[in-house]
Amino acid sequence: MTIDVPTTGRSLPQLQPISFIGADGRLTDTPTEGLRIPSDATLTGLYRQMVLVRRFEAQVTHLTRQGRLATYPSAAGQEAAEVGATTALAPNDWLFPTYRDSAALLTRGVPVAEILAAFRGDWHCGFDPHEYHTSPAATPLATQTLHATGFAMAAKLKGEDAATLTFLGDGASSEGDTHEAFNFASVWQTPTVFVLQNNQYAISTPLREQTNATMLADRAAGYGMPGLRVDGNDVAAVFAAVSAALARGRNGDGPTLIECLTYRMESHTNSDDPTKYRDTEEVEHWKQFDPIDRLEKYLRTTGALDDATVAEIAEAAETLAASVRDAMNQEAEVDPRELFAHVYSTPRTALAEQQQVLETELAAAGCA
Ligand SMILES: Cc1ncc(C[n+]2csc(CCOP(=O)(O)OP(=O)(O)O)c2C)c(N)n1
């Protein structure tokens, strides 16, 4: 008896991550799975955006230390994954970010004050998801993978020309929600791209304690979808891989998992001390793979970047940082009644009672 063995979607990703531009700024000789390096004009735009988001991350981290924001999960070091993947989106596509992905929100065009509203304890996500085709950043790990998959399924059923992209971390890849999202997306061939930012740590849990698998991209084969392992610090590779995956999705060919190998340069948030669980040699090692430095080196060799352009971009980054400071120096005007405004369409008795308590307290404080 012979068994008919289906072979589609079962190929494993190559071990060597896809990379166009090496840490030395030169072209690599790594196989690129048929992907093409983006044009110099596209790469210059990606360089500019990475410089802006790095300055943004640094400024926000400083403001956290000054108490202007409650907490901040920085994606410093992960600019190539954040910017490369988000830039590949078409305006009609939808982004499903996590708490770590403010750089992606900035790239998507969300104003700084609206990105940071949630981190200073203001209400809701701070921006209008419909305006930016971007969902609120998820804090419960991996829930956004389900949202991205469900949304993509709805788009497919409605015949819309939209794909979804969601970011998840190496830690989130161990959550049950991720399994459900991968499985559903592959069975129903939803136009979803899962960008797994493997930044080596889930707070203090290193990758070796997170998984015993050789690589996270391997998991795609178990769900029958293509998986790619990409040098997540090479923005050219991230942009090319995500663009191709989004095109696959829009063509009706289903989801893709892209593992971006990268490194979280800062602490998880300002509430943990990374020196307790990783050594400075490791951090220094990863500095060699800096996504901005390597692209700058490359673009200087092609002639696309010169001192004047680099200086102009640095100045734009300072202007952005000043706008972040200005926005966070404005006191947020919070109305505590809004806590109750968007919970249920039909108010429940218990909540109505709590609302009444608040009204009484406000009146007693002379704030009615
Ligand atoms: C369902 C759930 N469990 C636990 C947490 C607490 N938590 C917040 S961040 C984090 C680690 C996440 O690591 P990873 O997915 O690798 O993302 P990273 O922060 O490194 O980008 C944990 C366990 C949470 N937010 N949600």
The ligand as a Tripos MOL2 file, in Angstrom:
@<TRIPOS>MOLECULE
LIG
   26    27     1     0     0
SMALL
NO_CHARGES

@<TRIPOS>ATOM
      1 C1         -0.7620   36.4520   28.6050 C.3       1 LIG1
      2 C2          0.3650   37.1780   29.2810 C.ar      1 LIG1
      3 N1          1.1650   36.5110   30.1380 N.ar      1 LIG1
      4 C3          2.1770   37.1590   30.7640 C.ar      1 LIG1
      5 C4          2.3950   38.4880   30.5380 C.ar      1 LIG1
      6 C5          3.5250   39.2200   31.2610 C.3       1 LIG1
      7 N2          4.5800   39.5510   30.2830 N.ar      1 LIG1
      8 C6          4.6700   40.7910   29.7720 C.ar      1 LIG1
      9 S1          5.9020   40.9330   28.6580 S.2       1 LIG1
     10 C7          6.3800   39.3350   28.8860 C.ar      1 LIG1
     11 C8          7.5350   38.7670   28.0870 C.3       1 LIG1
     12 C9          7.2890   38.8190   26.6200 C.3       1 LIG1
     13 O1          8.3960   38.4360   25.8860 O.3       1 LIG1
     14 P1          8.3700   38.3640   24.3030 P.3       1 LIG1
     15 O2          7.0990   37.7610   23.8160 O.co2     1 LIG1
     16 O3          9.6280   37.7080   23.8630 O.co2     1 LIG1
     17 O4          8.3150   39.8790   23.8440 O.3       1 LIG1
     18 P2          9.3560   41.0640   24.0620 P.3       1 LIG1
     19 O5          8.8560   41.8550   25.2490 O.co2     1 LIG1
     20 O6         10.7020   40.4800   24.2520 O.co2     1 LIG1
     21 O7          9.2820   41.8850   22.8290 O.co2     1 LIG1
     22 C10         5.5590   38.7070   29.8180 C.ar      1 LIG1
     23 C11         5.6940   37.3070   30.2480 C.3       1 LIG1
     24 C12         1.5340   39.1460   29.6300 C.ar      1 LIG1
     25 N3          1.6900   40.4380   29.3220 N.pl3     1 LIG1
     26 N4          0.5380   38.4710   29.0100 N.ar      1 LIG1
@<TRIPOS>BOND
     1     1     2 1
     2     2     3 ar
     3     2    26 ar
     4     3     4 ar
     5     4     5 ar
     6     5     6 1
     7     5    24 ar
     8     6     7 1
     9     7     8 ar
    10     7    22 ar
    11     8     9 ar
    12     9    10 ar
    13    10    11 1
    14    10    22 ar
    15    11    12 1
    16    12    13 1
    17    13    14 1
    18    14    15 2
    19    14    16 1
    20    14    17 1
    21    17    18 1
    22    18    19 2
    23    18    20 1
    24    18    21 1
    25    22    23 1
    26    24    25 1
    27    24    26 ar
@<TRIPOS>SUBSTRUCTURE
     1 LIG1         1 GROUP 0 **** ****
